[in-house]
C-alpha cells in the first residue's frame, strides 16, 4: 500500500474517532485559509530584471489551510494541528494532554502531574531561491508524509520543587525546512531515529533565593522544526549539558569608596557541556558570579564575572 494512501486512511480514521468521541467530550476548533500573492520582478531580456514598478506585472500565489481541533474529555484532551499548502501536506501534530492532579506514589506525593504525549508527522521541505531570485519552499521527493518524532513532557511539583522532563524520539536526519538539502531525495530509508531527554528542576526558598538545574542527555535545548511547526528541545546524539544556578541571595548593604550599595544580591551559576566528538571544543566548563545592587532609589547597577574558561572575563 502506498504511504500516502496509508496516511490518508489513518487521517480518516482519526476524524471518525473524533466524531465518535463528540458525544462524550467537548470539541472546538478552527479552520483557516490563507491566500498570499507576491509580484514577480519584471524581466526585460535574459536575466535582466527590474526592481522599479512596471505597468504590467506577474504574480505568484500560495494557498495554505490550517485545521486545529481541540477535544476535551475532562482529565484528558486531544489537540490536532494540521496544515496543507499549495505543494501538499505540511505537518500533522497530535497531542493528548493529561492532568492527573495530586498523585501519591509510595512515600512521594506529586502535587500536580501533567503529561503531554505528542506525535509529529510531516513532509520534508527545503528552502530554495527560485529563478526569480525569490525565496521559496519545495517538497523533497518522494514527498511522503513521514513519522518525524514523538515527545512526552511530564510536569509536576514535589515538596516545593518544580520538575519538568522532556523525553524525545527524533528522526535526526529529517531535513530542516529553513535551509537547503543537498541530496535530491529523502525516502523513508534515509530516516535515523535516536532518543534523548532534558530535565529541568527549580526551587524557591522562603528566604527569597531560588535554585535551578537543567540537564540534557543526548539532547539540545535548541529545537528541530518541521514545515510550519517547531518546539523547543531536540535529540542530539553524544551531546550532554548541565547548568546549575543560584540567584537572589541577599547580602548586607555595602560601602565601597564612600558609595553605598543597597539591596545587594548575589547569584552564581555553573555550566558543563560535552559536545559530539566531531565538533571542536568537545568539553567546556564555566562558572559565573553575578552581583547587583542599588545606588540610589531608582538607579541600579549589576555585573558578572566568568571564572572559566581562563582568563576570566568581566561584564557590566
N, C-alpha and C positions, 0 to 999 in steps of 0.2 A: 504494500500500500504506500503511495507517495506520502512524503512527510507533510506536505501542505494539506492533503486530504485528511490525514490523521489529526493534525492540529485543528483543522476546520471542524471535524467531528467532535473533537474534545471541547472546542468553544461552544458548540451547540448543546453538548451535554451539560456544561456549566450553566448556560442560560436556562435550560429546562429545570435544573436543580434549584436555581434561584427562584424561578417561577413557582416551583412546588413549595418552597420554603416561605413564600409570601404569606401563606395562611398562618404561619407560626411566628413571624417576625415582622418588623417594620422595615420597609425598603424605601430608600430615597436615592436620588442620583441626578445627573445632568448629562446632557449631550450637547456638544459644541461643534460648530462647523466654521472653520476659518478659511477665508479666501484672500490670498496675497498676490499682488501683481507688482512687477517692477519693470522699469524701462531697460531695454537692451541698447547699448551705445550704438549710435548711427555709424554705419560703415560707408566710407567713400570708395576707396579702391584697395583691394587686397586686405592687408592687416591694419590699414589706417582707420582709426576710429576717432570720433569727436566727443568731447565732453560738453560741448556747448549745445543748447537746445536746437531742435530742428522741427520743421513744420509737420513732418510725418514721422511717427515713431513706431517701434515694435515693442510689444510687451510679452513677458512670460509669466505664467501663473503657477501657483501652488495651492493645493487644497488639503486641509488636514481636518480630520474629525476625531474628537476626543469623547470617550464614553467613560463616565465614572459612576459606579454603583456602590452604594453603602447599604448593607443589611444588618440590622441589629436584632439579636436574639437574647437579650438580657446580659448574661455573663460573657457572651462571645459576640463578635462582629465579623462581618465579611466585607472586605473592600476590594474592588476591582478597578484598575486603571488601564484602559486600552486606547491606543491611538493608531489610526490608519491615515496615511498621507497619499499624495498623488502616486508615489512609487509603489505603494502597497502597505502592509502592516509594519508598524514600528516596534511596538512593545505591548506586552500584556503583563501587568504585575498584580499578583493576587496576595492579599494579606488577610490574616484571620486573628485579630487581636483578642486576647482572652484575659479577663480580670478576675482573679480568684480572691481578692480581699485578704483578710487575715488568715494565715495558714500555719498551724502548729506542725512541727516536724521533729519528733523526738523531743529534745530539750530546747530546741530553737524555734522561735516564733517569727515567721515572716509577717511583718506588719501589713504589707501590701505587695502582692505578687502579680505582675503584669507580664504576659508572654505574647510576643508578636512574631509568629512564623510568616515567612514570605517566600514566594516563588516567582522568579523572573523568567519570562520568555521574550525573545527579541529576534529581529532580523539584523544581520551585520550590515552596517553602513560605514562609509568613509567620506571624509571631506575632500573635495576637489575644487580646482579652479577651471571653469569651463572655457570654451573657445571665445566667449565674450568677455573674458577676464573678470568674471563674476564668481563669487563663492557659491558652491553648490554641494549637494549631498546625494550620493548614489549608493545603490544596493551592491554589495559584493556577491557575485554569483556563487552558488546557485540561488541564493536569496531565500533559503528555507527559514521558517520560524524555528528557533533553537531554544532549548533549555539552557539558560545562561548561569543562573546562580540560585542558591537557596540560603536564606538567612533566618536566624532565630535570635530575637532580642529578649532578654529577661531583665526586668527591673524590679527591685524590691528594697525594703528597708528593714534592717536588723539592729535592734538596740541603738538606734540613732545613726547607724551607718547606712548611707545610700549606696546601693550596689547596682551596677548595670553591666551586663555581659552580652556581647555580640558574638555569636558563632556563625561562621560563614563557610559555604562550599561554592567556589567560584571557578568558572572557566577562565583561567589566567591568560589564555591566548586570544580571547574574544577581542575583535578589533575595536579601537577607540573611535567612536563616531565623529570626534572633533579633529581627527588627523588623518593623513593618508595611510593606506595599507598597501605595502609593496606587492605581495602575492596577488595573482589575478583571481583566485578562488578562495573561499573559506567554507569547505564542506564539513560535515559532522566529524569526519576523520581527523580534522585539524584541532578539535577541541581537546583540552587538557585540564582536568579538574584537580583542585587542591583545597585543603581545609586550613582555616586559621581562626583566630579569635582575639578579641580585645575586651579587657575588663577594666572598669573604672570604679573607684571607691572614693567616697568623700564623707567627711565627718566634721561637724561644727560643735565646739565646746561651749559651755555656758559662759566661760570667761571671755568669749568673743573671737578667739583664734580658730582657724579651720585647717584641716589636713585633707590632702587629696593624693590619689595614686592612679596612674594609668599604665597598664601593662598590655603589650601586644606580642603574640606568639604567631609566627608565620603570617604576619598581617601588617598593614599600614593604615595610618589614620586617614590618608587621602582616599577618595572614593574612586571607583571604577564605574563608568557610566555606560548606558546603552542609549540608543537613539531616543531622545525625548524624556529620559528619566535618569536620575542619579541619586546616590545616597552616600553618606559618609562611611568610610571603612571598606577595605578590600583585602583580599588574600595576596600576600607577597611571600613566597617560599623563602626560608632561611633568613627572614628579617625579624629581628627581635628589638623591642624597645621597652624602657621602663622610666617613668617620670614620677617623682615624689616631691610634693611641695607642702610647705607650711607657711601660712600667711596670717596677718592680723595679730601678731604678738605685740602687746602693748608694753612700751618701755617708759621709764620716767622721763620727765622733761629734761632736756639737755641744754647746757650753756657752753657754746664754743666761740671763743674770741669776743666775748661780750654780746653775742647774739643768742637769744633764747629760742630753742626749738620746742614746740609744744605738740602734744598728741603724737609722739614718735612711735612709728610702727615698724616692726622687723619681720621680714619674710625670707625664706630660703628655699631653694629647690635643687634637686639632684636629677640628672638625666643620663641614661645609658642607652646607647644604640649600637646594635650589631647588624650591619647591612649585609646583603648577599655577597658572597666571596668574589663575584665577578665585577663588583664595583669598587672604586677607590675609597680608601679610608673605611675599612670594614668595621672598625670598632672605635667608638668615641664616648668619652665620659666628660661631663661638665658639671660644675657646681656654681650656683649664683646666689648672691646675697642682696636683698632689696631693702632699702631703708627710706622711709618717707616721714614727713612731719609738716608742721605748720609754723611759718614765721610770724605771721600776723593773722588776724581774724579771717581774711579772705585770700591769703597768699600761702600756697603750699609748695613744697619742694620735695623731690624724690630722686633717687639714684640707685644704680645696681652695679655690682662688681662680679664679673665672671672669673672664677679662680682657675678654671681649666677649659679648654686647652691652654697651655702656657705659651706666651706670657699672659698674665691677667689683663682683662680689658675693663674699662670703667665707662659707664653710660649714665648721663644725667637726663 
